[in-house]
């Protein structure tokens, strides 16, 4: 583990815990009290020759970002903010689905932290969020985000950087986020432990991400479909160019939306929201 700045107790032993799991990711771990962006740190590390599986963790970020340049909202020490460097030579077309398999890894870890191995409260929200369904079974609140960035070498992907952010200890959110954000601490019956959460996420990523990069989403599609937050929801495009009902995620990672005329459209980019809802990135996406 590198980095000399003090960190909270529930992260202090993270390198030993991850190493004890014997997984493929998490060596080395760079642990810092503050940085600009862990994705930027990982990018610099990639240029300097850092190995596959290297991880950068920060207690706080000063330039954290999410999809489409949104800012990260996170108080120091309250979230799990990290980036993983993956050296996976694959076709560029394989990169977009990686956000979904990474989201599934985070979902599985959050579900475990909530005490529900196969529960239905933690869900993946296309294309890059993890949400927790409220106990009444109605709406949901965002608990985590994923940001995947890649670099090309000719026609192949040279490396992929996966930035992940999870609200862990946060109890109080700003007024503009209180209705749409939550944390593991608010949803779990016991106190969460960030090192355990990180180790669980890295285990899941190590198990699935390379398979998806080389073989596509088919290897996890059934699990992803079982935890699809948008399935059956009335949705609309944020630009007003699409309305319909979300009806699944295609094997290539695109969102399936059934329009009012019955035609199913594949949404490849941009964003959709549950109709009459709002689109706000609570965490950015772990960059």
PAGU-17380 format. One line per field, with one value per residue (C-alpha): residue in one letter; z, x, y. Coordinates in Angstrom, 1 decimal, padded with zeros to 4 digits. Each point is the difference from the previous one (the first is absolute). Layout:
N
pake = (A,...);
c3 = (Z,...);
c1 = (X,...);
c2 = (Y,...);
***
This chain:
287
pake = (X,X,X,X,X,X,X,X,X,X,X,X,X,X,X,X,X,X,X,X,X,X,X,X,X,X,X,X,X,X,X,X,X,X,X,X,X,X,X,X,X,X,X,X,X,X,X,X,X,X,X,X,X,X,X,X,X,X,X,X,X,X,X,X,X,X,X,X,X,X,X,X,X,X,X,X,X,X,X,X,X,X,X,X,X,X,X,X,X,X,X,X,X,X,X,X,X,X,X,X,X,X,X,X,X,X,X,X,X,X,X,X,X,X,X,X,X,X,X,X,X,X,X,X,X,X,X,X,X,X,X,X,X,X,X,X,X,X,X,X,X,X,X,X,X,X,X,X,X,X,X,X,X,X,X,X,X,X,X,X,X,X,X,X,X,X,X,X,X,X,X,X,X,X,X,X,X,X,X,X,X,X,X,X,X,X,X,X,X,X,X,X,X,X,X,X,X,X,X,X,X,X,X,X,X,X,X,X,X,X,X,X,X,X,X,X,X,X,X,X,X,X,X,X,X,X,X,X,X,X,X,X,X,X,X,X,X,X,X,X,X,X,X,X,X,X,X,X,X,X,X,X,X,X,X,X,X,X,X,X,X,X,X,X,X,X,X,X,X,X,X,X,X,X,X,X,X,X,X,X,X,X,X,X,X,X,X);
c3 = (000.0,-000.9,001.4,003.4,000.9,002.9,-000.9,002.1,001.9,-002.3,-002.9,001.8,-000.5,-003.5,-001.7,002.4,-000.3,-003.8,-000.1,002.3,-002.4,-002.6,-002.8,-003.4,000.7,002.7,-000.3,000.6,001.9,000.2,003.0,000.4,002.2,-002.9,-003.7,-003.0,-001.7,000.5,-003.7,-000.9,002.4,-001.6,-003.5,001.1,001.5,-003.2,-002.0,002.6,-000.4,002.9,-000.2,-000.6,003.1,001.6,002.2,001.1,003.0,001.5,003.0,-002.0,-003.5,-001.0,-003.7,000.0,-002.9,-001.4,-003.4,-002.3,002.3,003.1,003.3,002.8,003.3,002.9,003.4,001.0,001.6,-000.7,-003.4,-001.6,-002.9,-002.1,-003.5,-001.4,-002.9,-002.3,-002.8,-002.2,-003.7,-001.6,-002.7,000.7,-000.5,003.2,002.2,000.4,001.5,002.6,001.9,000.5,001.2,002.4,001.2,000.6,002.1,002.1,000.3,001.3,002.5,001.2,000.3,002.2,002.1,000.4,001.2,-003.0,-002.1,-002.7,001.0,-002.3,001.6,-001.6,-003.7,-003.1,-001.8,-003.6,-001.0,003.0,003.4,002.9,001.9,003.1,-000.1,003.0,002.5,-001.1,-003.5,-001.9,-001.1,000.4,001.0,-001.5,002.1,-002.5,-003.4,-002.6,-002.5,-002.6,-002.1,-002.5,-002.1,-003.5,-001.6,-003.7,-000.3,003.5,003.5,001.8,003.4,001.8,003.1,002.2,002.4,002.7,002.8,002.7,002.7,003.1,003.2,-001.0,002.2,-001.2,-003.5,-001.3,-000.6,-003.7,000.3,003.1,-002.0,-002.6,001.9,002.7,001.5,001.2,003.6,-000.4,-001.5,001.9,003.4,001.1,-000.4,-003.5,-000.4,-003.1,-000.2,-000.1,-002.6,-002.2,000.3,-001.0,-003.0,-001.2,000.4,-002.2,-002.6,-000.1,-000.6,-002.8,-001.7,-002.2,-001.1,-001.0,-001.8,-002.1,-000.3,000.5,002.5,-000.6,002.8,002.6,-001.9,002.1,003.2,-001.4,-001.2,003.4,001.6,-002.7,001.7,-003.1,-001.2,-000.3,000.8,-002.1,-001.2,-002.2,-001.5,001.7,-003.3,-000.5,-003.1,001.5,002.1,000.7,002.5,000.8,-000.9,000.7,-000.9,-003.3,000.0,-001.6,003.0,-001.6,001.8,-001.5,000.0,-001.3,-001.6,000.3,-003.6,001.2,-001.8,002.1,-000.3,001.2,001.8,-000.4,001.6,001.8,003.1,000.8,003.2,001.6,-001.3,002.2,001.8,-000.2,-001.1,002.6,000.6,003.8,-000.1,-003.5,-000.7,002.1,-002.0);
c1 = (000.0,001.3,-001.0,001.0,-003.0,-002.2,-003.3,-003.0,000.2,-002.4,002.5,003.3,000.3,-001.4,003.1,000.5,-003.7,000.0,003.3,-001.4,-002.9,002.5,-001.9,001.4,-000.6,001.4,003.8,001.3,-002.4,000.7,-001.9,-000.2,-001.8,-000.6,000.5,-001.4,-001.5,000.7,-000.7,002.6,002.4,-000.7,000.6,003.4,000.8,-000.9,002.4,002.7,-000.4,-002.3,-001.1,-003.4,-002.1,001.7,-002.4,-000.1,-002.2,-000.6,-001.9,-000.9,000.3,000.3,-000.8,-002.2,-002.3,-002.7,-001.5,-000.3,002.2,-002.3,001.7,000.4,-001.7,001.7,001.2,003.5,000.0,-003.7,000.3,002.0,001.7,002.4,001.2,001.3,002.4,-000.9,002.4,-002.4,000.7,-003.4,-002.0,-001.3,-003.5,000.4,000.6,-003.5,-001.4,002.7,-001.9,-002.8,002.1,001.8,-003.3,-001.1,003.2,-000.8,-003.6,001.0,002.3,-002.6,-002.6,002.4,000.7,-003.8,-000.2,-001.9,001.9,-002.7,-002.3,-001.7,000.7,003.4,-000.4,002.0,-001.4,001.1,002.5,002.3,-001.7,-000.9,-003.2,-001.7,-003.8,-001.8,-001.5,-003.5,000.9,-000.7,002.8,003.8,002.9,003.5,002.8,002.8,001.3,002.4,002.2,001.9,002.7,002.3,003.1,000.6,003.1,-000.9,-003.2,000.3,-000.7,003.3,-001.4,-003.3,-000.4,-003.1,-000.9,-002.4,-001.6,-002.3,-001.8,001.0,-000.1,-002.1,-003.0,-001.0,-000.1,-000.5,-003.6,000.2,001.2,-001.8,-002.9,002.1,003.1,000.7,002.9,000.8,-000.1,-003.5,-001.2,001.9,-000.8,003.6,002.9,001.6,003.8,001.5,003.0,-002.4,-002.2,003.1,001.2,-003.4,-000.1,003.5,-000.9,-003.0,001.8,002.9,-002.6,-002.0,001.5,002.6,-002.6,-002.4,002.8,000.9,-003.4,-002.6,-002.8,-001.5,002.0,-001.8,-003.1,-002.4,001.3,-000.1,-003.6,-001.0,001.2,-000.9,-001.5,-001.6,-001.8,-003.7,000.3,-001.4,003.0,000.9,003.1,001.5,-000.2,-003.7,000.7,-001.1,-002.9,-001.0,000.4,003.4,-000.1,003.5,003.6,001.2,003.0,002.1,-000.8,-002.5,-003.3,-003.1,-003.0,-003.4,-001.6,-003.8,-000.4,001.5,003.3,003.1,002.8,003.6,001.5,003.8,001.0,-001.4,-002.2,-003.5,-001.9,-003.1,-002.8,-000.8,003.4,003.3,003.5,002.6,003.4,000.4,003.5,001.1,001.5,003.0,002.6);
c2 = (000.0,003.4,003.4,001.5,002.1,-001.1,-001.7,-001.2,-003.2,-001.9,000.5,-000.3,-003.8,-000.2,-001.2,-002.9,-001.0,000.1,-001.9,-002.7,-000.6,-001.1,001.7,001.2,003.7,002.3,-000.1,002.5,002.2,003.7,001.5,003.8,002.4,002.4,000.2,001.8,-003.0,-003.7,-000.6,002.6,-001.7,-003.3,001.5,001.4,-003.4,-001.7,002.2,-000.7,-003.8,-000.9,-003.6,-001.5,000.2,003.0,002.0,003.6,000.9,003.5,001.2,003.1,001.4,003.7,-000.6,-003.1,-000.4,-002.1,-000.7,003.1,002.0,000.1,000.9,-002.4,000.7,-001.8,001.1,-001.2,-003.5,-000.7,-001.8,-002.8,001.8,-002.1,-000.8,-003.3,-000.4,-002.8,-001.0,-001.9,-000.2,000.0,001.6,003.6,-001.2,-002.1,003.0,001.4,-003.2,000.1,002.7,-002.4,-002.9,002.3,001.3,-003.6,-000.6,003.1,-001.1,-003.4,001.5,002.5,-002.7,-002.0,003.1,000.4,-003.7,-001.3,-002.5,-000.3,002.8,002.4,003.4,000.6,000.5,001.1,003.0,000.3,001.1,000.5,000.4,-002.2,000.8,-001.3,-000.5,001.5,-002.4,000.8,-001.4,003.1,002.3,-000.2,002.1,000.0,-001.5,-000.4,000.9,-001.3,001.8,-002.1,001.7,-001.7,000.6,-001.4,-001.4,-000.4,-002.0,-001.5,001.3,000.5,000.4,000.7,002.1,-000.7,002.8,-001.0,002.1,-001.4,002.1,-002.0,002.0,003.0,000.7,003.5,001.2,003.6,001.0,-000.4,-003.6,-001.2,-001.4,-001.9,-001.1,-002.6,-001.9,-003.4,001.3,001.2,-003.3,-002.7,-001.4,000.2,002.4,-000.3,-000.7,001.6,-002.4,-003.0,001.7,000.7,-003.6,-001.3,002.3,-000.9,-003.7,000.4,002.0,-002.5,-002.7,001.6,003.0,-001.8,-002.5,002.8,001.9,-003.1,-001.8,002.7,000.5,-003.4,-001.6,002.3,001.0,-002.1,001.5,003.4,-000.4,-001.2,003.2,002.5,003.1,001.4,-003.1,000.7,003.7,002.8,001.9,003.0,001.4,003.0,001.9,-000.8,-002.2,-003.3,-001.3,-003.5,-002.9,-001.5,-003.7,-001.3,000.3,-001.4,-002.4,002.8,002.3,002.3,000.8,-001.4,002.4,-000.9,003.1,000.6,-001.4,-003.3,000.4,-000.9,002.5,-000.7,003.0,000.1,003.2,003.1,-000.4,-000.9,000.7,-001.5,002.1,003.0,-000.6,001.8,-000.7,001.0,-001.6,-000.3,-001.4,000.7,-003.4,-000.8,001.9);
***
